[in-house]
Amino acid sequence: MNYLHNPVMIEKVIQGLNIISGGTYVDCTFGRGGHSKNILDLIGENGKLIAIDKDSEAENHARTYFANDNRFSFERNNFSQITKILEKYNKSQKINGVLLDLGVSSPQIDNPERGFSFQKSGPLDMRMDTNINMTALSWLKKANIDEIKDVLKTYGEEKYAFKIANSIKEAIDRNMLSTTIDLAKLIQNCYPKNNKSKKNPATKSFQAIRIFINKELDELEKILEACLKIIVSGGRIVVISFHSLEDRMVKKFINKYSIGDDVPSKIPILNNSRNLLLKKIKIPVKASEDEINANIRARSARLRVAEII
Ligand SMILES: C[S@@+](CC[C@H](N)C(=O)[O-])C[C@H]1O[C@@H](n2cnc3c(N)ncnc32)[C@H](O)[C@@H]1O
């Protein structure tokens, strides 16, 4: 089965990266290479694109469909390792831009075997990198009620976190939890019968467990800081996030280095002593209606762009 991914906000991503011919760019979230393909179209004969993804199916796709292009290289790794990866390629030379299109790809969601979907039955897996040992199920078996509750609250902002955590441990004790649908039904039963939200009750818990298993926020924090040292002055960082926790982190990071820490207005501090490293680039944060109509995934996408000073 060839699961496909329709890349979001292509035009704004390209505008945000401000690509120069002959430049070196890193697509940290290759997926099925939708954004990579558009970057390759603009970097010219002497440009370079290094793509990263921790998923072996993304790697297979890159090696099958992109390997003939000698401007392209692929690394299966965590993107937090970008500094080490770059040492391998261009020693101490800085790059011109980084793209992060965060979260899971459509092929990861659509293939029930990957365990990300609460709509199709599959093993409770949720690993982007299937070489790591801990699946969602193995963690739920090992964790105690408080640990599960904390993950559901912190990464899913789930109101019924304690009830769901309790119910998960009960189901595990009775050997009644092994598939995504088992978990989705269990969560639904923890919600009040008159719940009017249009969202599936499993949405927040699945998001929380996925973020935890794949260390998504740790990864994001590390790469944002790394970008400050590996990109040339005038080079860009473009980030697309799909939930508020990530978007908040990106926004805070850009504000921290473009506005600086809050300083009381009467204290005289020169701008150049405020450690400002970034310039915020104003590009619409949300996808247009046309983009959303063409690709429903764009509905929750938030784009943020910053330039290295
Ligand atoms: C939304 S998809 C990217 C889709 C891609 N832009 C395209 O056009 O096909 C996100 C991809 O990033 C990968 N990914 C997420 N977090 C990662 C991390 N910390 N390190 C490496 N890859 C990661 C996932 O495996 C997934 O394939």
The ligand as a Gaussian input file, in Angstrom:
#p B3LYP/6-31G(d) Opt

LIG

0 1
 C        4.189000      16.219000       8.898000
 S        5.347000      15.043000       8.373000
 C        6.312000      15.892000       7.160000
 C        5.780000      15.790000       5.777000
 C        6.686000      16.386000       4.719000
 N        6.892000      17.792000       4.902000
 C        6.161000      16.108000       3.321000
 O        5.919000      17.062000       2.569000
 O        5.997000      14.942000       2.956000
 C        6.473000      14.933000       9.705000
 C        7.600000      13.934000       9.518000
 O        8.610000      14.265000      10.465000
 C        9.126000      13.118000      11.049000
 N        9.598000      13.520000      12.393000
 C        8.843000      14.024000      13.398000
 N        9.604000      14.302000      14.457000
 C       10.886000      13.987000      14.107000
 C       12.137000      14.081000      14.777000
 N       12.229000      14.532000      16.027000
 N       13.248000      13.691000      14.115000
 C       13.165000      13.218000      12.828000
 N       12.001000      13.091000      12.155000
 C       10.877000      13.481000      12.779000
 C        7.982000      12.135000      11.080000
 O        8.468000      10.813000      11.079000
 C        7.236000      12.493000       9.786000
 O        7.645000      11.683000       8.730000

